[in-house]
Amino acid sequence: MPELGVFTMVVMIVLIVTIGRVLRAKYGDPTLSRRGRRYAALVEQNDGTNEEAARLRNEVTRLNDRIQVLERLATDPAKRLSDEIEQLKSK
């Protein structure tokens, strides 16, 4: 087998790892991923009350509203931007 260069070896390793992660994400146990482990830990911590889940939903809703305002401010013309800022200051 001909001698492979370092670059070729690195590319092959990255390719193998990428394929492995894709296959694990598609077919594997979801708790193997970092997000899956975090979700499993939250489910285990849930003691039957949904207060924390409701609080998190409210916070996500509030943050989504703020993101929408920031997106509008970032994409609107300057005059409209200054009007929006003044309106938000008056709240």
Secondary structure, 3 states (H helix, E strand, C coil): CCCCCHHHHHHHHHHHHHHHHHHHHHHCCHHHCHHHHHHHHHHHHCCCCCHHHHHHHHHHHHHHHHHHHHHHHHHCCHHHHHHHHHHHHHC
